[in-house]
Amino acid sequence: MPTDIERLATIKAQALALIAEITAQPKPTYQIDGQNISWGEYLGQLQSTVQWCDQQAAAGAPVEVRSQGYT
């Protein structure tokens, strides 16, 4: 069973793959049968997903704190 960090890495990789695909062949925003298709908005959502994954991974990363006491 994958760990949370592994799941975040998978989600991030999938979002990055979609971003690469979308930016390689950009498409215009359009409307069809009353449904709006906004590729720019979709790209923004994917970028937000990548940023969220980075934040979650950073929050769960182990932290080392060094201190020195004086007597």
Helices and strands as residue ranges (DSSP letters): H 4-24, E 30-32, E 35-37, H 39-60
